[in-house]
Amino acid sequence: MTITRSHSNQRMSQCVVHGDTVYLAGQVAQSAPGGTVTAQTQAILAQIDSLLAEAGSDKTEILSATIWLCSMDDFAEMNAVWDAWVPEGHAPARACVESPRLATPDFTVEIGIIAAK
């Protein structure tokens, strides 16, 4: 079975497609570092939409999501954006955990996705 990697560098690929499964790397808000949790979550979900579209999928095909927050105090704020984004009847399996430090202090939210094609 073919493996396709895109948006890659030596360390990682932002998207890997294997068969009919799409794996996204943990996404951080490239366009809104240091922004509010709302702004970062919106930016991340837009990136996810774009990467899934490039892979021939979309948010209705998400199987699993893992969300890392620097503080669980931001859980409700992140969920307000997430809940508006997830289509009715297409909620994936999901985990949300606190991770006091992400890649840089500018990022407070990170989201990893696995989806079907």
N, C-alpha and C positions, 0 to 999 in steps of 0.2 A: 504494500500500500504506500502511496506517495505521501511524503511530508513536505509541506510548503511553508517556508518561513518568510515573514515580511517585516519591514521596518527593523532591520537587524543591525547589530554591531557585534564586536567581539564577545561582549558579555551576555547579550540577551536579544531575543526577538520580541517585538510587541505583539505579534500575532503568529500562531502556529496552527496550521490546518493539517489534520491527519484523518483521512477518510471523510466522514461526515461530521467530524467534531472540530470545533474551533476553540482554541485556548488563547486567552488574552493574558499578557503579563499584568501585574498590578499596575493600575493606571493612577497617576497623580495629575493634579491640575497644572499642566504645562502653561496654560494661558492665564492662570490666576494664582500663582504662588503667593502665599502670604495673605490671600483674600479670606473672606469669611468662610465658614463651613458651607453655607448655602452656595456661595460663588464657586468654591472648589468642587462641591458635589455636582453642580450644574455643568461645569467645565469637563469633569471626568465623564459624566454620562454622555455628553456630546462626543467626546473622544471614543467612547465605547460604541455609540451609534455608528460613527464613521468607520472604525475598524471592522465591526461586524458587517457593515455594508460591503466593504472591500472584499471580505471573505465569503460573500454570498449568503449572509445570515441577517438577522435583525433581533431586536430585543424580545420579540415573542418566542424566540427559539432558545432563550437562555435557560440552561439547565441548573447552573449553580453559580452563586456569587459569594465571595468572601470580602468583607469590608473591615478595614482597619481604621480605627479612630484614635487620635492621640489622647482623647479624653471621652469617657462615656457621658460626660456632661453635655456633649454635642450630639448625642443619640437622637433626640427629638428633632433637632434642626436638620440633621442629615436625612432622617426618615421623611420629613415633610417634602423634601425634593424627590427622594427615591419613590415614595408612594404616588406622587403625581406623574412620575415617569413610567412606572411599570404598568403595562396595559392590564385592564381587568381580566382576570382569569388566566394570567400568564406569570404569576409570581413564581420565581425559581426557588429551589432549595437555597438557603442563605445562612451564613454565619456572620456575626458582627462582634469584633473583639477590640479591646483596648490595647494599643501599642504606644506607650509613652513617647517613643521616638521613631519617626519614619526616616526616609533617606536624608532629608534636610529639615531644619526647623521651620521652613516656609510651608511645608506640607502637613496638613492636619487630617487628611482623608486619603485613603488608597482603596481601590476596588479592583479585585481580580474576577474574571468571568470565564466560565466554560459554557459553550453553546453548541447546539446542533446546527447543521446546515440544511 
